[in-house]
Amino acid sequence: MRPLTKRLGDVVPAPVSVRPDPAATFPIVPGTTVSASPDAAAVAARLATALHEVTGHPVGLGAGGPIRLELDGVREHGPEGYRLEITGSGVVLRALTPAGLFWGVQTLRQLAAGDGVLPGGVIEDRPRFAYRAAMLDLARHFFTPAEIRAHLDLLVQFKINHLHLHLTDDQGWRLEIPGRPRLTEVSGGPGTGCDGAGPGFLTLADYADVVAYAADRHVTIVPEIDMPGHVNAAQVAYPELTADGKPVEPRTDTEVGYSSLVADRAETYAFVEAVLQTVAEATPGPWLHIGGDECLSTSAEDYRTFLARVLPLPGRYGKRAIGWHEIAAADLPEGTVVQYWRRQDDDAQTVAAAAAGRQVIMSPADRTYLDMKYDESTPIGLDWAGFLPLRQAYDWDPAQRLPGVPEDALLGVAAPLWSETLRSVADMQYLTFPRLPAVAEVAWTPQDGRDWASFRARVAAFGPRWAAAGVTYFRSPEIDWPPA
């Protein structure tokens, strides 16, 4: 295979600072070794594995190896930043934390792809935003723990550090809750999911394995239990959660807004607290996402009543609440995060929440929703937010999207992938790549360091890599792809 990356800065996301040394290169050859201090040994092992995968050469661990990882980075790079120096005699990767080293490893992995020759020079890098997320909807179509892990391994190559799992919705309930077995027996079983084609659920042991796998790759799992709307699956399992206590029929269509928990009923809050306590205790990360979107059958008064009871609950279990931007209609406890998903460029309630000190995650549907079709010929996906070609996913600034929500109010950027039209891993990959790398660069690279012409050239190199790895991707006509 011909070399895919020959210039020091030809990685995604683009680094903050690149100082090439064209006279220096370092070849990775059979027997090259990676060395590290004991506190960096785990990341060094990952680097050795990654270099073997992309070059085909056996790369081992050994004291005094020419590729050196050190936990003594410059503080100005922050907890996720790193410094990478490549010379003719070796490589030194420095960071303050193992997470910083891990993101530097992703840069090295990309630079080594192809012929294994690393271009010389110095990269100094750190993320623009602390929260860089992808979301996967397990409720409309379930993906197994193995499929989630494989997807996560593709995401981290682009320095994504949060995986938001949408675990419940009208069409399915995907996480075991002790004491509420019918949630998964009935609403996670056969016939659930859109068109009845996406059954399955995570046991708590499965969930713990996914959480641990992600943490080992410096990714935080963000679990979402959507409420007070999007709850038909819960009500199918437990009819006492309905307004009249009578059973409701399962739903496998794609409609939204018809279901709601009852705001003035004790059973509602007993259920919600039991669920949130279980999820909080199973999740070591700091976040609990409580949904809150598209509650079209919940009155404004009931919506505020419900959130007044529920939004403080994550704090009771040591977590911070995240909710879709509709929650900004309520009084938000300190620390609550608003996730903005509208297509519109104005939202007074989100602006007011930011002015009151609440952080915002940017997920505008017309820029980040990976389930939108690329164009009219795309065989899967939705189009209610319009088509989302690659350049549109790239060419925007989160700090300029919503006037009144400046950069210092932003926690980060997230790219949701809703699964109404997904039926396989290939479908998931097709809608994710190459748009996820575009959103990842939006989240990592400073606005003045991004350039569409540069990005389209850099992302093109991934075509042959994805093809070789069996990853299904969309060959966007906006990119001059090399032969697969």
C-alpha positions as CSV (number, residue, x, y, z in Angstrom):
1,M,0.0,0.0,0.0
2,R,1.3,3.4,-0.8
3,P,2.0,5.8,2.1
4,L,-1.3,7.5,3.2
5,T,0.1,10.2,5.5
6,K,3.4,11.8,4.9
7,R,3.1,15.3,6.4
8,L,3.2,15.8,10.2
9,G,-0.1,17.6,10.4
10,D,-2.1,15.2,8.2
11,V,-4.2,13.8,11.0
12,V,-7.8,14.1,12.1
13,P,-8.6,16.1,14.2
14,A,-6.1,18.7,13.1
15,P,-3.5,19.5,15.9
16,V,-3.2,22.9,17.5
17,S,0.4,23.4,16.6
18,V,2.6,21.6,14.0
19,R,6.3,22.3,13.5
20,P,7.5,19.9,10.8
21,D,11.2,18.9,10.3
22,P,11.3,17.7,6.7
23,A,14.8,16.4,7.2
24,A,13.8,13.9,9.9
25,T,11.8,10.7,9.7
26,F,11.5,7.7,12.0
27,P,10.7,4.4,10.4
28,I,8.8,1.7,12.4
29,V,10.4,-1.6,11.5
30,P,10.0,-5.1,12.7
31,G,11.3,-5.2,16.3
32,T,10.7,-1.5,17.1
33,T,10.0,-1.2,20.8
34,V,8.0,1.2,22.9
35,S,9.2,2.2,26.4
36,A,7.4,3.9,29.2
37,S,7.5,4.5,32.9
38,P,5.3,2.2,35.0
39,D,2.5,4.8,35.2
40,A,2.3,4.9,31.5
41,A,2.7,1.2,30.8
42,A,-1.0,0.6,29.9
43,V,-1.0,3.3,27.2
44,A,2.4,2.1,25.9
45,A,0.9,-1.4,25.4
46,R,-2.0,0.2,23.4
47,L,0.5,2.1,21.3
48,A,2.5,-1.1,20.5
49,T,-0.7,-2.9,19.5
50,A,-1.9,0.1,17.4
51,L,1.4,0.4,15.5
52,H,1.4,-3.4,14.8
53,E,-2.2,-3.1,13.4
54,V,-1.4,-0.2,11.1
55,T,2.1,-1.2,9.9
56,G,1.9,-5.0,10.1
57,H,5.3,-5.0,11.9
58,P,5.6,-6.6,15.3
59,V,6.1,-3.8,17.8
60,G,7.0,-4.8,21.4
61,L,7.6,-3.2,24.8
62,G,11.0,-2.8,26.2
63,A,13.1,-0.6,28.4
64,G,15.1,1.9,26.4
65,G,12.9,1.6,23.3
66,P,13.2,4.4,20.8
67,I,9.5,5.3,21.1
68,R,9.1,6.7,24.6
69,L,6.0,7.7,26.6
70,E,6.4,10.0,29.5
71,L,3.9,11.4,32.0
72,D,5.6,14.8,32.5
73,G,3.9,17.0,30.0
74,V,3.7,20.8,29.9
75,R,0.8,22.0,32.1
76,E,-0.4,24.5,29.5
77,H,-1.5,21.4,27.4
78,G,-4.1,20.6,30.1
79,P,-5.3,17.1,31.2
80,E,-6.0,15.8,27.7
81,G,-3.2,17.6,25.8
82,Y,0.1,16.1,24.7
83,R,3.5,17.0,23.1
84,L,4.8,14.7,20.4
85,E,8.4,15.0,19.1
86,I,9.6,12.8,16.2
87,T,13.3,12.8,15.2
88,G,15.5,10.5,13.2
89,S,16.5,8.6,16.3
90,G,13.2,8.2,18.1
91,V,9.9,9.5,19.3
92,V,8.9,11.1,22.6
93,L,5.3,11.5,23.6
94,R,4.6,13.5,26.7
95,A,1.4,14.4,28.6
96,L,0.2,15.3,32.1
97,T,-2.2,12.3,32.2
98,P,-2.7,8.9,30.7
99,A,-5.7,10.4,28.8
100,G,-3.4,12.9,27.2
101,L,-0.9,10.1,26.2
102,F,-3.8,8.1,24.8
103,W,-4.9,10.9,22.5
104,G,-1.3,11.3,21.4
105,V,-1.3,7.6,20.6
106,Q,-4.2,8.2,18.2
107,T,-2.1,10.8,16.4
108,L,0.8,8.4,16.2
109,R,-1.5,5.7,14.9
110,Q,-2.6,7.9,12.0
111,L,0.9,9.1,11.2
112,A,2.2,5.5,11.1
113,A,-0.5,4.2,8.7
114,G,0.7,3.0,5.4
115,D,4.4,2.6,5.2
116,G,5.1,3.0,8.9
117,V,7.4,6.0,8.4
118,L,6.8,8.8,10.9
119,P,7.4,12.4,9.5
120,G,9.7,14.4,11.8
121,G,8.9,17.5,13.8
122,V,6.9,18.5,16.9
123,I,3.1,18.5,17.5
124,E,1.7,20.3,20.5
125,D,-2.0,19.7,21.0
126,R,-4.9,20.0,23.3
127,P,-8.7,19.9,22.9
128,R,-10.9,22.9,22.4
129,F,-13.8,21.4,24.4
130,A,-13.7,18.9,27.3
131,Y,-16.8,17.1,26.2
132,R,-16.6,15.4,22.8
133,A,-19.3,12.9,22.3
134,A,-21.0,10.5,20.0
135,M,-24.5,9.1,20.8
136,L,-25.8,5.7,19.9
137,D,-29.5,5.0,20.1
138,L,-30.0,1.4,21.4
139,A,-33.7,1.8,22.0
140,R,-34.9,1.9,18.4
141,H,-32.4,-0.7,17.4
142,F,-30.3,-2.7,19.8
143,F,-26.6,-3.2,19.3
144,T,-24.8,-5.9,21.3
145,P,-22.0,-5.2,23.8
146,A,-19.5,-6.5,21.2
147,E,-20.9,-4.2,18.6
148,I,-20.8,-1.2,21.0
149,R,-17.1,-2.0,21.9
150,A,-16.1,-2.2,18.2
151,H,-17.9,1.1,17.5
152,L,-16.2,2.7,20.4
153,D,-12.8,1.6,19.1
154,L,-13.5,3.4,15.8
155,L,-14.6,6.6,17.7
156,V,-11.6,7.0,19.9
157,Q,-9.3,7.2,16.9
158,F,-10.8,10.7,16.5
159,K,-10.4,11.7,20.1
160,I,-14.0,11.2,21.1
161,N,-14.1,11.0,24.9
162,H,-17.8,10.4,25.7
163,L,-20.2,7.8,24.4
164,H,-23.8,8.7,25.1
165,L,-26.1,5.6,25.2
166,H,-29.8,6.3,24.6
167,L,-31.1,3.3,26.5
168,T,-34.9,3.8,26.6
169,D,-37.6,5.1,24.3
170,D,-41.1,4.3,23.1
171,Q,-39.9,1.3,21.1
172,G,-37.7,-0.5,23.6
173,W,-36.1,-0.6,27.0
174,R,-32.4,-1.7,26.9
175,L,-31.0,-1.8,30.4
176,E,-31.8,-4.3,33.2
177,I,-33.4,-2.8,36.3
178,P,-33.6,-5.1,39.3
179,G,-37.1,-5.2,40.7
180,R,-38.5,-4.1,37.4
181,P,-37.9,-7.3,35.3
182,R,-40.7,-6.7,32.8
183,L,-38.9,-3.6,31.4
184,T,-36.4,-5.9,29.6
185,E,-38.4,-9.1,29.5
186,V,-41.3,-7.4,27.7
187,S,-39.9,-4.2,26.3
188,G,-36.4,-5.6,25.5
189,G,-37.6,-8.8,24.0
190,P,-38.6,-10.1,20.5
191,G,-40.6,-7.7,18.4
192,T,-39.2,-4.5,20.0
193,G,-37.4,-1.7,18.2
194,C,-38.5,0.1,15.1
195,D,-40.5,-2.3,12.8
196,G,-39.9,-4.9,15.6
197,A,-36.5,-5.5,14.2
198,G,-34.2,-4.5,17.0
199,P,-34.6,-6.7,20.1
200,G,-32.2,-7.1,22.9
201,F,-31.0,-5.5,26.1
202,L,-27.9,-5.0,28.3
203,T,-27.8,-6.9,31.6
204,L,-26.1,-4.9,34.4
205,A,-23.1,-7.2,33.9
206,D,-23.1,-6.3,30.1
207,Y,-23.3,-2.6,31.0
208,A,-20.5,-2.8,33.5
209,D,-18.3,-4.5,30.8
210,V,-19.1,-1.7,28.3
211,V,-18.4,1.0,30.9
212,A,-15.1,-0.7,31.9
213,Y,-14.0,-1.1,28.3
214,A,-14.7,2.5,27.6
215,A,-12.9,3.7,30.7
216,D,-9.9,1.7,29.6
217,R,-9.9,3.9,26.5
218,H,-10.5,7.1,28.4
219,V,-14.1,7.3,27.3
220,T,-16.9,8.1,29.7
221,I,-20.3,6.4,29.2
222,V,-23.2,8.8,29.5
223,P,-26.5,6.8,30.1
224,E,-29.8,8.3,29.1
225,I,-33.2,7.3,30.5
226,D,-35.6,9.4,28.5
227,M,-38.5,10.9,30.3
228,P,-41.2,12.1,31.0
229,G,-41.9,11.5,27.3
230,H,-40.7,8.7,25.1
231,V,-41.9,6.2,27.7
232,N,-44.3,3.9,25.9
233,A,-42.0,0.9,26.4
234,A,-42.0,1.4,30.1
235,Q,-45.8,1.7,30.1
236,V,-46.2,-1.4,28.1
237,A,-44.2,-3.3,30.8
238,Y,-45.9,-1.5,33.7
239,P,-49.4,-0.2,32.9
240,E,-49.6,1.5,36.4
241,L,-47.4,4.2,34.8
242,T,-50.1,5.2,32.4
243,A,-52.7,8.0,33.1
244,D,-55.6,5.5,33.6
245,G,-53.6,2.5,34.7
246,K,-54.7,0.5,31.7
247,P,-52.3,-1.4,29.4
248,V,-51.0,0.2,26.2
249,E,-49.9,-1.4,23.0
250,P,-46.3,-1.8,22.0
251,R,-45.2,0.7,19.4
252,T,-42.6,-0.1,16.7
253,D,-43.3,3.0,14.5
254,T,-41.2,6.2,14.4
255,E,-43.8,8.6,15.8
256,V,-42.9,10.8,18.8
257,G,-44.6,12.9,21.4
258,Y,-47.6,10.7,22.3
259,S,-46.4,9.1,25.6
260,S,-45.9,10.7,29.0
261,L,-45.3,9.8,32.6
262,V,-48.0,11.2,35.0
263,A,-46.6,14.2,36.9
264,D,-49.0,14.0,39.9
265,R,-48.7,10.3,40.7
266,A,-46.6,8.7,43.4
267,E,-46.0,5.6,41.3
268,T,-44.2,7.8,38.7
269,Y,-41.5,9.0,41.1
270,A,-41.1,5.7,42.8
271,F,-40.3,4.2,39.4
272,V,-38.1,7.1,38.3
273,E,-36.0,7.1,41.5
274,A,-35.5,3.3,41.4
275,V,-34.4,3.5,37.8
276,L,-32.0,6.5,38.3
277,Q,-30.5,5.0,41.4
278,T,-29.7,1.7,39.6
279,V,-28.2,3.6,36.6
280,A,-26.2,5.9,38.9
281,E,-24.8,3.1,40.9
282,A,-23.8,1.2,37.7
283,T,-22.2,4.3,36.2
284,P,-18.9,5.6,37.6
285,G,-18.9,8.6,35.3
286,P,-20.3,12.0,36.4
287,W,-23.3,12.2,34.1
288,L,-27.0,11.0,34.1
289,H,-29.0,12.1,31.0
290,I,-32.7,12.4,31.8
291,G,-33.9,13.2,28.2
292,G,-36.8,15.6,28.5
293,D,-37.3,16.1,24.7
294,E,-40.4,16.1,22.6
295,C,-42.9,15.8,25.5
296,L,-45.8,16.9,23.3
297,S,-48.5,15.2,25.3
298,T,-47.2,16.6,28.6
299,S,-48.7,19.9,29.6
300,A,-46.3,22.7,30.3
301,E,-47.3,22.7,34.0
302,D,-46.9,19.0,34.4
303,Y,-43.6,19.1,32.6
304,R,-42.2,21.7,35.0
305,T,-43.7,19.8,38.0
306,F,-42.0,16.6,36.8
307,L,-38.6,18.2,36.3
308,A,-38.8,19.9,39.6
309,R,-39.0,16.5,41.2
310,V,-36.5,14.7,38.9
311,L,-33.7,17.1,38.1
312,P,-32.3,17.0,41.6
313,L,-32.2,13.2,41.7
314,P,-28.9,12.8,39.8
315,G,-27.2,15.1,42.4
316,R,-28.5,12.9,45.2
317,Y,-26.4,10.1,43.7
318,G,-23.3,12.2,43.0
319,K,-24.1,12.9,39.3
320,R,-24.8,15.9,37.1
321,A,-28.0,15.9,35.1
322,I,-27.9,16.4,31.3
323,G,-31.2,17.0,29.4
324,W,-32.2,17.9,25.9
325,H,-32.7,21.7,25.6
326,E,-36.4,21.5,26.4
327,I,-35.5,21.2,30.1
328,A,-34.4,24.9,30.0
329,A,-38.1,25.7,30.4
330,A,-37.8,24.6,34.0
331,D,-35.7,25.9,37.0
332,L,-32.4,24.1,36.5
333,P,-30.4,23.0,39.6
334,E,-26.8,24.1,39.6
335,G,-24.6,21.9,37.5
336,T,-27.4,20.8,35.1
337,V,-26.3,20.7,31.5
338,V,-28.5,21.6,28.5
339,Q,-28.0,19.7,25.2
340,Y,-29.2,21.9,22.3
341,W,-30.5,20.0,19.3
342,R,-32.7,22.4,17.4
343,R,-32.2,23.4,13.8
344,Q,-33.1,27.0,14.6
345,D,-30.5,29.5,15.5
346,D,-32.4,31.0,18.4
347,D,-33.7,29.7,21.7
348,A,-34.4,32.1,24.5
349,Q,-34.6,29.5,27.1
350,T,-31.2,27.9,26.3
351,V,-29.7,31.4,26.2
352,A,-31.2,32.2,29.6
353,A,-29.9,29.0,31.0
354,A,-26.4,29.8,29.8
355,A,-26.7,33.3,31.2
356,A,-27.6,31.7,34.6
357,G,-24.3,29.7,34.5
358,R,-25.6,26.4,33.1
359,Q,-23.3,24.7,30.5
360,V,-24.5,23.8,27.1
361,I,-23.6,20.9,24.8
362,M,-24.1,21.7,21.1
363,S,-25.8,19.1,19.0
364,P,-27.7,21.1,16.3
365,A,-29.6,18.5,14.2
366,D,-28.6,20.1,10.9
367,R,-24.9,19.8,11.7
368,T,-24.4,16.9,14.0
369,Y,-27.3,14.4,13.6
370,L,-25.6,11.5,12.0
371,D,-28.9,9.7,11.2
372,M,-29.8,12.4,8.6
373,K,-29.3,11.4,5.0
374,Y,-26.3,12.7,3.2
375,D,-28.3,13.5,0.2
376,E,-31.5,12.4,-1.6
377,S,-29.9,9.2,-2.8
378,T,-28.9,8.0,0.6
379,P,-30.7,4.6,1.1
380,I,-31.1,4.9,4.9
381,G,-31.5,7.7,7.4
382,L,-34.0,10.5,7.9
383,D,-34.4,14.0,6.5
384,W,-36.6,16.0,8.9
385,A,-33.6,18.2,9.6
386,G,-32.7,18.3,5.9
387,F,-29.8,16.5,4.3
388,L,-26.4,16.6,6.1
389,P,-23.5,16.4,3.6
390,L,-20.0,16.2,4.9
391,R,-19.1,19.8,4.5
392,Q,-22.2,21.0,6.4
393,A,-21.1,18.7,9.3
394,Y,-17.7,20.4,9.2
395,D,-18.3,24.1,8.4
396,W,-19.7,25.6,11.5
397,D,-18.6,27.1,14.8
398,P,-20.3,25.9,18.0
399,A,-19.6,29.3,19.7
400,Q,-21.4,31.1,16.9
401,R,-24.4,28.8,16.4
402,L,-26.6,30.2,19.1
403,P,-26.2,34.0,19.8
404,G,-26.1,34.5,23.5
405,V,-24.3,31.2,24.2
406,P,-20.6,32.0,23.8
407,E,-17.7,29.6,23.9
408,D,-17.2,29.9,27.7
409,A,-20.7,28.6,28.2
410,L,-20.1,25.5,26.1
411,L,-19.2,22.1,27.7
412,G,-18.7,20.6,24.3
413,V,-20.1,19.0,21.1
414,A,-22.0,15.8,20.6
415,A,-23.0,13.9,17.4
416,P,-26.2,11.8,18.0
417,L,-27.0,8.7,15.9
418,W,-30.6,7.8,16.2
419,S,-31.4,4.3,15.0
420,E,-34.9,4.3,13.5
421,T,-33.5,3.2,10.1
422,L,-30.6,1.2,11.3
423,R,-30.7,-2.6,10.9
424,S,-27.0,-3.6,11.1
425,V,-23.5,-2.5,12.1
426,A,-22.9,-1.7,8.4
427,D,-25.8,0.8,8.6
428,M,-24.4,2.3,11.7
429,Q,-20.9,2.8,10.2
430,Y,-22.3,4.1,6.9
431,L,-24.1,7.0,8.6
432,T,-21.2,7.7,11.0
433,F,-18.2,7.8,8.6
434,P,-16.9,10.2,7.4
435,R,-19.2,12.7,9.3
436,L,-18.1,11.7,12.8
437,P,-14.5,12.8,12.0
438,A,-15.8,16.1,10.8
439,V,-17.7,16.7,14.1
440,A,-14.7,15.4,16.1
441,E,-12.5,18.1,14.5
442,V,-15.1,20.7,15.3
443,A,-14.9,19.7,18.9
444,W,-11.2,19.3,19.2
445,T,-9.5,21.8,17.0
446,P,-9.6,25.6,17.6
447,Q,-11.8,27.4,15.1
448,D,-9.0,29.3,13.5
449,G,-7.1,26.0,13.0
450,R,-9.7,24.4,10.9
451,D,-10.0,24.5,7.1
452,W,-12.3,22.6,4.8
453,A,-9.8,22.1,2.0
454,S,-7.3,20.7,4.5
455,F,-9.8,18.5,6.2
456,R,-11.1,17.0,2.9
457,A,-7.6,16.0,2.0
458,R,-6.8,14.5,5.4
459,V,-10.1,12.5,5.7
460,A,-9.6,11.1,2.3
461,A,-6.7,9.0,3.6
462,F,-9.1,7.0,5.8
463,G,-11.0,5.6,2.8
464,P,-8.5,2.8,2.2
465,R,-8.0,2.2,5.9
466,W,-11.7,1.8,6.5
467,A,-12.0,-0.5,3.5
468,A,-9.1,-2.6,4.7
469,A,-10.7,-2.9,8.2
470,G,-14.1,-3.8,6.8
471,V,-15.7,-0.6,7.8
472,T,-18.6,0.5,5.7
473,Y,-18.4,4.2,4.9
474,F,-20.1,6.7,2.6
475,R,-17.8,7.7,-0.3
476,S,-18.9,11.3,-0.2
477,P,-18.7,13.0,-3.6
478,E,-17.2,16.0,-1.7
479,I,-14.0,14.0,-1.2
480,D,-11.4,12.9,-3.7
481,W,-11.0,9.4,-2.3
482,P,-8.0,7.2,-3.1
483,P,-8.8,3.8,-4.5
484,A,-10.2,1.6,-1.7
